[in-house]
Amino acid sequence: MAMNAGEIERLIKEGIPDAQVTIRDLAGDGNHYAATVLAPSFAGKTRVQQHQLVYNALKGNMGGVLHALALQTGTP
């Protein structure tokens, strides 16, 4: 079962309340997405730590229900 873009955005915003999230469906199949997540709370964190925060916000769906997510993170 695929995960839709709205659900991905909702989970990220729920886990990182100050995040600005942009989701793109890369293949039109509902399984391959790209996400840009910008958040003031990422300040001072490494890129790896930023990505870990996003993956934690996805509550274990990455690699399961959510097949592929190309992720870009940063501060606004």
HTML snippet that shows the backbone in 3Dmol.js (N, CA, C, O; Angstrom):
<script src="https://3Dmol.org/build/3Dmol-min.js"></script>
<div id="view" style="width:600px;height:400px;position:relative"></div>
<script>
const pdb = `
ATOM      1  N   MET A   1       0.848  -1.179   0.000  1.00  0.00           N
ATOM      2  CA  MET A   1       0.000   0.000   0.000  1.00  0.00           C
ATOM      3  C   MET A   1       0.893   1.241   0.000  1.00  0.00           C
ATOM      4  O   MET A   1       1.777   1.377   0.846  1.00  0.00           O
ATOM      5  N   ALA A   2       0.661   2.126  -0.936  1.00  0.00           N
ATOM      6  CA  ALA A   2       1.471   3.334  -1.071  1.00  0.00           C
ATOM      7  C   ALA A   2       1.028   4.407  -0.073  1.00  0.00           C
ATOM      8  O   ALA A   2      -0.053   4.329   0.509  1.00  0.00           O
ATOM      9  N   MET A   3       1.873   5.387   0.104  1.00  0.00           N
ATOM     10  CA  MET A   3       1.591   6.508   0.995  1.00  0.00           C
ATOM     11  C   MET A   3       1.419   7.738   0.114  1.00  0.00           C
ATOM     12  O   MET A   3       2.238   7.979  -0.772  1.00  0.00           O
ATOM     13  N   ASN A   4       0.374   8.512   0.342  1.00  0.00           N
ATOM     14  CA  ASN A   4       0.192   9.687  -0.517  1.00  0.00           C
ATOM     15  C   ASN A   4       0.965  10.898   0.004  1.00  0.00           C
ATOM     16  O   ASN A   4       1.366  10.943   1.167  1.00  0.00           O
ATOM     17  N   ALA A   5       1.164  11.868  -0.872  1.00  0.00           N
ATOM     18  CA  ALA A   5       1.979  13.041  -0.552  1.00  0.00           C
ATOM     19  C   ALA A   5       1.409  13.818   0.634  1.00  0.00           C
ATOM     20  O   ALA A   5       2.160  14.328   1.464  1.00  0.00           O
ATOM     21  N   GLY A   6       0.096  13.905   0.710  1.00  0.00           N
ATOM     22  CA  GLY A   6      -0.532  14.631   1.811  1.00  0.00           C
ATOM     23  C   GLY A   6      -0.239  13.995   3.159  1.00  0.00           C
ATOM     24  O   GLY A   6      -0.046  14.698   4.151  1.00  0.00           O
ATOM     25  N   GLU A   7      -0.207  12.682   3.200  1.00  0.00           N
ATOM     26  CA  GLU A   7       0.092  11.980   4.445  1.00  0.00           C
ATOM     27  C   GLU A   7       1.554  12.179   4.843  1.00  0.00           C
ATOM     28  O   GLU A   7       1.861  12.352   6.023  1.00  0.00           O
ATOM     29  N   ILE A   8       2.448  12.154   3.867  1.00  0.00           N
ATOM     30  CA  ILE A   8       3.868  12.394   4.153  1.00  0.00           C
ATOM     31  C   ILE A   8       4.036  13.797   4.739  1.00  0.00           C
ATOM     32  O   ILE A   8       4.709  13.972   5.755  1.00  0.00           O
ATOM     33  N   GLU A   9       3.427  14.783   4.104  1.00  0.00           N
ATOM     34  CA  GLU A   9       3.525  16.165   4.580  1.00  0.00           C
ATOM     35  C   GLU A   9       2.931  16.296   5.989  1.00  0.00           C
ATOM     36  O   GLU A   9       3.508  16.962   6.849  1.00  0.00           O
ATOM     37  N   ARG A  10       1.790  15.665   6.217  1.00  0.00           N
ATOM     38  CA  ARG A  10       1.140  15.755   7.529  1.00  0.00           C
ATOM     39  C   ARG A  10       2.043  15.177   8.625  1.00  0.00           C
ATOM     40  O   ARG A  10       2.190  15.783   9.686  1.00  0.00           O
ATOM     41  N   LEU A  11       2.641  14.022   8.377  1.00  0.00           N
ATOM     42  CA  LEU A  11       3.506  13.404   9.380  1.00  0.00           C
ATOM     43  C   LEU A  11       4.733  14.260   9.675  1.00  0.00           C
ATOM     44  O   LEU A  11       5.127  14.416  10.830  1.00  0.00           O
ATOM     45  N   ILE A  12       5.337  14.818   8.614  1.00  0.00           N
ATOM     46  CA  ILE A  12       6.527  15.650   8.824  1.00  0.00           C
ATOM     47  C   ILE A  12       6.159  16.893   9.624  1.00  0.00           C
ATOM     48  O   ILE A  12       6.870  17.255  10.562  1.00  0.00           O
ATOM     49  N   LYS A  13       5.059  17.551   9.268  1.00  0.00           N
ATOM     50  CA  LYS A  13       4.651  18.761   9.996  1.00  0.00           C
ATOM     51  C   LYS A  13       4.231  18.446  11.426  1.00  0.00           C
ATOM     52  O   LYS A  13       4.416  19.268  12.324  1.00  0.00           O
ATOM     53  N   GLU A  14       3.674  17.275  11.637  1.00  0.00           N
ATOM     54  CA  GLU A  14       3.306  16.866  12.989  1.00  0.00           C
ATOM     55  C   GLU A  14       4.564  16.659  13.837  1.00  0.00           C
ATOM     56  O   GLU A  14       4.589  17.035  15.009  1.00  0.00           O
ATOM     57  N   GLY A  15       5.603  16.068  13.253  1.00  0.00           N
ATOM     58  CA  GLY A  15       6.842  15.795  13.979  1.00  0.00           C
ATOM     59  C   GLY A  15       7.769  16.983  14.077  1.00  0.00           C
ATOM     60  O   GLY A  15       8.557  17.086  15.017  1.00  0.00           O
ATOM     61  N   ILE A  16       7.679  17.893  13.097  1.00  0.00           N
ATOM     62  CA  ILE A  16       8.531  19.089  13.067  1.00  0.00           C
ATOM     63  C   ILE A  16       7.599  20.269  12.813  1.00  0.00           C
ATOM     64  O   ILE A  16       7.444  20.697  11.669  1.00  0.00           O
ATOM     65  N   PRO A  17       6.983  20.796  13.855  1.00  0.00           N
ATOM     66  CA  PRO A  17       5.916  21.790  13.690  1.00  0.00           C
ATOM     67  C   PRO A  17       6.317  23.069  12.933  1.00  0.00           C
ATOM     68  O   PRO A  17       5.460  23.704  12.318  1.00  0.00           O
ATOM     69  N   ASP A  18       7.592  23.455  12.967  1.00  0.00           N
ATOM     70  CA  ASP A  18       7.971  24.682  12.266  1.00  0.00           C
ATOM     71  C   ASP A  18       8.438  24.423  10.830  1.00  0.00           C
ATOM     72  O   ASP A  18       8.987  25.318  10.188  1.00  0.00           O
ATOM     73  N   ALA A  19       8.224  23.214  10.327  1.00  0.00           N
ATOM     74  CA  ALA A  19       8.731  22.846   8.999  1.00  0.00           C
ATOM     75  C   ALA A  19       7.867  23.402   7.865  1.00  0.00           C
ATOM     76  O   ALA A  19       6.640  23.450   7.945  1.00  0.00           O
ATOM     77  N   GLN A  20       8.559  23.816   6.819  1.00  0.00           N
ATOM     78  CA  GLN A  20       7.924  24.118   5.535  1.00  0.00           C
ATOM     79  C   GLN A  20       8.237  22.908   4.654  1.00  0.00           C
ATOM     80  O   GLN A  20       9.403  22.587   4.422  1.00  0.00           O
ATOM     81  N   VAL A  21       7.208  22.252   4.174  1.00  0.00           N
ATOM     82  CA  VAL A  21       7.387  20.968   3.473  1.00  0.00           C
ATOM     83  C   VAL A  21       6.857  21.071   2.050  1.00  0.00           C
ATOM     84  O   VAL A  21       5.736  21.523   1.818  1.00  0.00           O
ATOM     85  N   THR A  22       7.682  20.644   1.108  1.00  0.00           N
ATOM     86  CA  THR A  22       7.268  20.542  -0.287  1.00  0.00           C
ATOM     87  C   THR A  22       7.493  19.092  -0.722  1.00  0.00           C
ATOM     88  O   THR A  22       8.593  18.557  -0.589  1.00  0.00           O
ATOM     89  N   ILE A  23       6.452  18.478  -1.233  1.00  0.00           N
ATOM     90  CA  ILE A  23       6.541  17.078  -1.674  1.00  0.00           C
ATOM     91  C   ILE A  23       6.293  17.015  -3.170  1.00  0.00           C
ATOM     92  O   ILE A  23       5.369  17.648  -3.682  1.00  0.00           O
ATOM     93  N   ARG A  24       7.126  16.246  -3.875  1.00  0.00           N
ATOM     94  CA  ARG A  24       6.914  15.997  -5.307  1.00  0.00           C
ATOM     95  C   ARG A  24       6.857  14.495  -5.555  1.00  0.00           C
ATOM     96  O   ARG A  24       7.674  13.739  -5.029  1.00  0.00           O
ATOM     97  N   ASP A  25       5.904  14.076  -6.346  1.00  0.00           N
ATOM     98  CA  ASP A  25       5.806  12.674  -6.746  1.00  0.00           C
ATOM     99  C   ASP A  25       6.697  12.503  -7.973  1.00  0.00           C
ATOM    100  O   ASP A  25       6.370  13.012  -9.045  1.00  0.00           O
ATOM    101  N   LEU A  26       7.796  11.809  -7.837  1.00  0.00           N
ATOM    102  CA  LEU A  26       8.812  11.748  -8.893  1.00  0.00           C
ATOM    103  C   LEU A  26       8.424  10.884 -10.087  1.00  0.00           C
ATOM    104  O   LEU A  26       8.811  11.182 -11.216  1.00  0.00           O
ATOM    105  N   ALA A  27       7.666   9.822  -9.852  1.00  0.00           N
ATOM    106  CA  ALA A  27       7.366   8.880 -10.932  1.00  0.00           C
ATOM    107  C   ALA A  27       5.882   8.787 -11.249  1.00  0.00           C
ATOM    108  O   ALA A  27       5.486   8.085 -12.179  1.00  0.00           O
ATOM    109  N   GLY A  28       5.061   9.492 -10.480  1.00  0.00           N
ATOM    110  CA  GLY A  28       3.624   9.421 -10.700  1.00  0.00           C
ATOM    111  C   GLY A  28       3.015   8.104 -10.254  1.00  0.00           C
ATOM    112  O   GLY A  28       1.875   7.790 -10.599  1.00  0.00           O
ATOM    113  N   ASP A  29       3.777   7.333  -9.484  1.00  0.00           N
ATOM    114  CA  ASP A  29       3.285   6.029  -9.053  1.00  0.00           C
ATOM    115  C   ASP A  29       2.900   5.970  -7.577  1.00  0.00           C
ATOM    116  O   ASP A  29       2.473   4.928  -7.080  1.00  0.00           O
ATOM    117  N   GLY A  30       3.055   7.101  -6.877  1.00  0.00           N
ATOM    118  CA  GLY A  30       2.710   7.117  -5.461  1.00  0.00           C
ATOM    119  C   GLY A  30       3.701   6.381  -4.580  1.00  0.00           C
ATOM    120  O   GLY A  30       3.420   6.127  -3.409  1.00  0.00           O
ATOM    121  N   ASN A  31       4.846   6.039  -5.123  1.00  0.00           N
ATOM    122  CA  ASN A  31       5.853   5.315  -4.341  1.00  0.00           C
ATOM    123  C   ASN A  31       7.212   6.001  -4.295  1.00  0.00           C
ATOM    124  O   ASN A  31       8.041   5.671  -3.448  1.00  0.00           O
ATOM    125  N   HIS A  32       7.448   6.943  -5.189  1.00  0.00           N
ATOM    126  CA  HIS A  32       8.753   7.597  -5.265  1.00  0.00           C
ATOM    127  C   HIS A  32       8.556   9.106  -5.146  1.00  0.00           C
ATOM    128  O   HIS A  32       8.025   9.747  -6.054  1.00  0.00           O
ATOM    129  N   TYR A  33       8.986   9.660  -4.029  1.00  0.00           N
ATOM    130  CA  TYR A  33       8.772  11.073  -3.754  1.00  0.00           C
ATOM    131  C   TYR A  33      10.093  11.786  -3.498  1.00  0.00           C
ATOM    132  O   TYR A  33      11.104  11.168  -3.164  1.00  0.00           O
ATOM    133  N   ALA A  34      10.054  13.103  -3.664  1.00  0.00           N
ATOM    134  CA  ALA A  34      11.134  13.981  -3.221  1.00  0.00           C
ATOM    135  C   ALA A  34      10.513  14.966  -2.237  1.00  0.00           C
ATOM    136  O   ALA A  34       9.411  15.466  -2.461  1.00  0.00           O
ATOM    137  N   ALA A  35      11.212  15.235  -1.168  1.00  0.00           N
ATOM    138  CA  ALA A  35      10.719  16.178  -0.160  1.00  0.00           C
ATOM    139  C   ALA A  35      11.797  17.208   0.131  1.00  0.00           C
ATOM    140  O   ALA A  35      12.971  16.876   0.297  1.00  0.00           O
ATOM    141  N   THR A  36      11.377  18.454   0.189  1.00  0.00           N
ATOM    142  CA  THR A  36      12.227  19.525   0.676  1.00  0.00           C
ATOM    143  C   THR A  36      11.631  19.977   1.995  1.00  0.00           C
ATOM    144  O   THR A  36      10.467  20.373   2.055  1.00  0.00           O
ATOM    145  N   VAL A  37      12.428  19.918   3.049  1.00  0.00           N
ATOM    146  CA  VAL A  37      11.956  20.275   4.386  1.00  0.00           C
ATOM    147  C   VAL A  37      12.869  21.353   4.939  1.00  0.00           C
ATOM    148  O   VAL A  37      14.055  21.120   5.173  1.00  0.00           O
ATOM    149  N   LEU A  38      12.304  22.539   5.145  1.00  0.00           N
ATOM    150  CA  LEU A  38      13.043  23.653   5.718  1.00  0.00           C
ATOM    151  C   LEU A  38      12.442  23.961   7.078  1.00  0.00           C
ATOM    152  O   LEU A  38      11.222  24.041   7.223  1.00  0.00           O
ATOM    153  N   ALA A  39      13.305  24.134   8.074  1.00  0.00           N
ATOM    154  CA  ALA A  39      12.796  24.400   9.426  1.00  0.00           C
ATOM    155  C   ALA A  39      13.813  25.205  10.227  1.00  0.00           C
ATOM    156  O   ALA A  39      15.000  24.877  10.225  1.00  0.00           O
ATOM    157  N   PRO A  40      13.368  26.246  10.907  1.00  0.00           N
ATOM    158  CA  PRO A  40      14.273  26.988  11.789  1.00  0.00           C
ATOM    159  C   PRO A  40      14.886  26.083  12.865  1.00  0.00           C
ATOM    160  O   PRO A  40      16.013  26.313  13.303  1.00  0.00           O
ATOM    161  N   SER A  41      14.151  25.067  13.281  1.00  0.00           N
ATOM    162  CA  SER A  41      14.667  24.170  14.326  1.00  0.00           C
ATOM    163  C   SER A  41      15.828  23.300  13.845  1.00  0.00           C
ATOM    164  O   SER A  41      16.449  22.615  14.658  1.00  0.00           O
ATOM    165  N   PHE A  42      16.134  23.307  12.561  1.00  0.00           N
ATOM    166  CA  PHE A  42      17.294  22.577  12.035  1.00  0.00           C
ATOM    167  C   PHE A  42      18.598  23.341  12.265  1.00  0.00           C
ATOM    168  O   PHE A  42      19.676  22.777  12.078  1.00  0.00           O
ATOM    169  N   ALA A  43      18.521  24.590  12.659  1.00  0.00           N
ATOM    170  CA  ALA A  43      19.724  25.406  12.851  1.00  0.00           C
ATOM    171  C   ALA A  43      20.674  24.730  13.838  1.00  0.00           C
ATOM    172  O   ALA A  43      20.260  24.294  14.912  1.00  0.00           O
ATOM    173  N   GLY A  44      21.933  24.648  13.467  1.00  0.00           N
ATOM    174  CA  GLY A  44      22.955  24.056  14.317  1.00  0.00           C
ATOM    175  C   GLY A  44      23.039  22.544  14.228  1.00  0.00           C
ATOM    176  O   GLY A  44      23.918  21.936  14.840  1.00  0.00           O
ATOM    177  N   LYS A  45      22.140  21.930  13.478  1.00  0.00           N
ATOM    178  CA  LYS A  45      22.160  20.470  13.332  1.00  0.00           C
ATOM    179  C   LYS A  45      22.867  20.099  12.026  1.00  0.00           C
ATOM    180  O   LYS A  45      22.800  20.830  11.038  1.00  0.00           O
ATOM    181  N   THR A  46      23.538  18.961  12.043  1.00  0.00           N
ATOM    182  CA  THR A  46      24.171  18.469  10.827  1.00  0.00           C
ATOM    183  C   THR A  46      23.096  17.999   9.855  1.00  0.00           C
ATOM    184  O   THR A  46      21.940  17.809  10.234  1.00  0.00           O
ATOM    185  N   ARG A  47      23.489  17.815   8.605  1.00  0.00           N
ATOM    186  CA  ARG A  47      22.548  17.311   7.598  1.00  0.00           C
ATOM    187  C   ARG A  47      22.010  15.939   8.015  1.00  0.00           C
ATOM    188  O   ARG A  47      20.827  15.649   7.837  1.00  0.00           O
ATOM    189  N   VAL A  48      22.879  15.109   8.565  1.00  0.00           N
ATOM    190  CA  VAL A  48      22.447  13.775   9.014  1.00  0.00           C
ATOM    191  C   VAL A  48      21.412  13.907  10.129  1.00  0.00           C
ATOM    192  O   VAL A  48      20.408  13.195  10.127  1.00  0.00           O
ATOM    193  N   GLN A  49      21.645  14.801  11.071  1.00  0.00           N
ATOM    194  CA  GLN A  49      20.685  14.993  12.168  1.00  0.00           C
ATOM    195  C   GLN A  49      19.346  15.518  11.638  1.00  0.00           C
ATOM    196  O   GLN A  49      18.284  15.122  12.118  1.00  0.00           O
ATOM    197  N   GLN A  50      19.407  16.410  10.649  1.00  0.00           N
ATOM    198  CA  GLN A  50      18.179  16.932  10.044  1.00  0.00           C
ATOM    199  C   GLN A  50      17.390  15.799   9.390  1.00  0.00           C
ATOM    200  O   GLN A  50      16.173  15.707   9.552  1.00  0.00           O
ATOM    201  N   HIS A  51      18.083  14.951   8.659  1.00  0.00           N
ATOM    202  CA  HIS A  51      17.413  13.831   7.987  1.00  0.00           C
ATOM    203  C   HIS A  51      16.843  12.847   9.011  1.00  0.00           C
ATOM    204  O   HIS A  51      15.761  12.296   8.812  1.00  0.00           O
ATOM    205  N   GLN A  52      17.573  12.630  10.104  1.00  0.00           N
ATOM    206  CA  GLN A  52      17.067  11.733  11.154  1.00  0.00           C
ATOM    207  C   GLN A  52      15.772  12.279  11.749  1.00  0.00           C
ATOM    208  O   GLN A  52      14.856  11.513  12.046  1.00  0.00           O
ATOM    209  N   LEU A  53      15.690  13.601  11.926  1.00  0.00           N
ATOM    210  CA  LEU A  53      14.460  14.200  12.456  1.00  0.00           C
ATOM    211  C   LEU A  53      13.289  13.957  11.500  1.00  0.00           C
ATOM    212  O   LEU A  53      12.177  13.655  11.935  1.00  0.00           O
ATOM    213  N   VAL A  54      13.545  14.089  10.215  1.00  0.00           N
ATOM    214  CA  VAL A  54      12.476  13.852   9.231  1.00  0.00           C
ATOM    215  C   VAL A  54      12.075  12.379   9.239  1.00  0.00           C
ATOM    216  O   VAL A  54      10.887  12.057   9.252  1.00  0.00           O
ATOM    217  N   TYR A  55      13.064  11.483   9.232  1.00  0.00           N
ATOM    218  CA  TYR A  55      12.737  10.049   9.241  1.00  0.00           C
ATOM    219  C   TYR A  55      11.985   9.671  10.514  1.00  0.00           C
ATOM    220  O   TYR A  55      11.060   8.859  10.468  1.00  0.00           O
ATOM    221  N   ASN A  56      12.373  10.250  11.647  1.00  0.00           N
ATOM    222  CA  ASN A  56      11.647   9.982  12.903  1.00  0.00           C
ATOM    223  C   ASN A  56      10.209  10.475  12.807  1.00  0.00           C
ATOM    224  O   ASN A  56       9.294   9.830  13.320  1.00  0.00           O
ATOM    225  N   ALA A  57      10.007  11.612  12.154  1.00  0.00           N
ATOM    226  CA  ALA A  57       8.656  12.156  11.995  1.00  0.00           C
ATOM    227  C   ALA A  57       7.783  11.227  11.153  1.00  0.00           C
ATOM    228  O   ALA A  57       6.561  11.214  11.298  1.00  0.00           O
ATOM    229  N   LEU A  58       8.413  10.455  10.279  1.00  0.00           N
ATOM    230  CA  LEU A  58       7.662   9.535   9.414  1.00  0.00           C
ATOM    231  C   LEU A  58       7.261   8.253  10.144  1.00  0.00           C
ATOM    232  O   LEU A  58       6.627   7.376   9.557  1.00  0.00           O
ATOM    233  N   LYS A  59       7.622   8.146  11.393  1.00  0.00           N
ATOM    234  CA  LYS A  59       7.148   7.085  12.295  1.00  0.00           C
ATOM    235  C   LYS A  59       7.327   5.673  11.735  1.00  0.00           C
ATOM    236  O   LYS A  59       6.407   4.857  11.791  1.00  0.00           O
ATOM    237  N   GLY A  60       8.504   5.394  11.200  1.00  0.00           N
ATOM    238  CA  GLY A  60       8.803   4.043  10.756  1.00  0.00           C
ATOM    239  C   GLY A  60       8.230   3.668   9.402  1.00  0.00           C
ATOM    240  O   GLY A  60       8.381   2.524   8.974  1.00  0.00           O
ATOM    241  N   ASN A  61       7.579   4.592   8.717  1.00  0.00           N
ATOM    242  CA  ASN A  61       7.003   4.280   7.405  1.00  0.00           C
ATOM    243  C   ASN A  61       8.049   4.252   6.289  1.00  0.00           C
ATOM    244  O   ASN A  61       7.813   3.661   5.235  1.00  0.00           O
ATOM    245  N   MET A  62       9.215   4.894   6.517  1.00  0.00           N
ATOM    246  CA  MET A  62      10.264   4.923   5.500  1.00  0.00           C
ATOM    247  C   MET A  62      10.809   3.511   5.317  1.00  0.00           C
ATOM    248  O   MET A  62      11.170   2.842   6.284  1.00  0.00           O
ATOM    249  N   GLY A  63      10.862   3.070   4.065  1.00  0.00           N
ATOM    250  CA  GLY A  63      11.360   1.733   3.778  1.00  0.00           C
ATOM    251  C   GLY A  63      10.274   0.676   3.854  1.00  0.00           C
ATOM    252  O   GLY A  63      10.506  -0.478   3.495  1.00  0.00           O
ATOM    253  N   GLY A  64       9.105   1.050   4.312  1.00  0.00           N
ATOM    254  CA  GLY A  64       7.981   0.122   4.368  1.00  0.00           C
ATOM    255  C   GLY A  64       6.881   0.626   3.463  1.00  0.00           C
ATOM    256  O   GLY A  64       6.907   0.406   2.252  1.00  0.00           O
ATOM    257  N   VAL A  65       5.923   1.297   4.051  1.00  0.00           N
ATOM    258  CA  VAL A  65       4.816   1.874   3.279  1.00  0.00           C
ATOM    259  C   VAL A  65       5.341   2.912   2.301  1.00  0.00           C
ATOM    260  O   VAL A  65       4.874   3.001   1.166  1.00  0.00           O
ATOM    261  N   LEU A  66       6.309   3.691   2.745  1.00  0.00           N
ATOM    262  CA  LEU A  66       6.938   4.704   1.888  1.00  0.00           C
ATOM    263  C   LEU A  66       8.200   4.104   1.294  1.00  0.00           C
ATOM    264  O   LEU A  66       9.187   3.891   1.998  1.00  0.00           O
ATOM    265  N   HIS A  67       8.167   3.832   0.001  1.00  0.00           N
ATOM    266  CA  HIS A  67       9.247   3.103  -0.662  1.00  0.00           C
ATOM    267  C   HIS A  67      10.508   3.952  -0.837  1.00  0.00           C
ATOM    268  O   HIS A  67      11.599   3.500  -0.490  1.00  0.00           O
ATOM    269  N   ALA A  68      10.382   5.181  -1.372  1.00  0.00           N
ATOM    270  CA  ALA A  68      11.563   5.980  -1.670  1.00  0.00           C
ATOM    271  C   ALA A  68      11.266   7.458  -1.452  1.00  0.00           C
ATOM    272  O   ALA A  68      10.236   7.970  -1.890  1.00  0.00           O
ATOM    273  N   LEU A  69      12.182   8.129  -0.773  1.00  0.00           N
ATOM    274  CA  LEU A  69      12.034   9.559  -0.519  1.00  0.00           C
ATOM    275  C   LEU A  69      13.395  10.227  -0.683  1.00  0.00           C
ATOM    276  O   LEU A  69      14.292  10.025   0.135  1.00  0.00           O
ATOM    277  N   ALA A  70      13.546  11.025  -1.741  1.00  0.00           N
ATOM    278  CA  ALA A  70      14.751  11.836  -1.920  1.00  0.00           C
ATOM    279  C   ALA A  70      14.568  13.062  -1.047  1.00  0.00           C
ATOM    280  O   ALA A  70      13.606  13.811  -1.217  1.00  0.00           O
ATOM    281  N   LEU A  71      15.468  13.269  -0.129  1.00  0.00           N
ATOM    282  CA  LEU A  71      15.260  14.279   0.906  1.00  0.00           C
ATOM    283  C   LEU A  71      16.294  15.396   0.837  1.00  0.00           C
ATOM    284  O   LEU A  71      17.496  15.146   0.758  1.00  0.00           O
ATOM    285  N   GLN A  72      15.804  16.631   0.869  1.00  0.00           N
ATOM    286  CA  GLN A  72      16.665  17.807   1.006  1.00  0.00           C
ATOM    287  C   GLN A  72      16.174  18.556   2.230  1.00  0.00           C
ATOM    288  O   GLN A  72      14.974  18.788   2.379  1.00  0.00           O
ATOM    289  N   THR A  73      17.089  18.933   3.103  1.00  0.00           N
ATOM    290  CA  THR A  73      16.711  19.667   4.310  1.00  0.00           C
ATOM    291  C   THR A  73      17.578  20.899   4.458  1.00  0.00           C
ATOM    292  O   THR A  73      18.648  20.996   3.857  1.00  0.00           O
ATOM    293  N   GLY A  74      17.113  21.832   5.256  1.00  0.00           N
ATOM    294  CA  GLY A  74      17.884  23.039   5.518  1.00  0.00           C
ATOM    295  C   GLY A  74      17.081  24.000   6.367  1.00  0.00           C
ATOM    296  O   GLY A  74      15.975  23.692   6.814  1.00  0.00           O
ATOM    297  N   THR A  75      17.658  25.168   6.579  1.00  0.00           N
ATOM    298  CA  THR A  75      16.960  26.213   7.319  1.00  0.00           C
ATOM    299  C   THR A  75      16.443  27.247   6.332  1.00  0.00           C
ATOM    300  O   THR A  75      17.067  27.490   5.299  1.00  0.00           O
ATOM    301  N   PRO A  76      15.299  27.860   6.646  1.00  0.00           N
ATOM    302  CA  PRO A  76      14.738  28.861   5.713  1.00  0.00           C
ATOM    303  C   PRO A  76      15.586  30.125   5.660  1.00  0.00           C
ATOM    304  O   PRO A  76      15.257  31.059   4.930  1.00  0.00           O
TER     305      PRO A  76
END
`;
const viewer = $3Dmol.createViewer("view");
viewer.addModel(pdb, "pdb");
viewer.setStyle({}, {cartoon: {color: "spectrum"}});
viewer.zoomTo();
viewer.render();
</script>
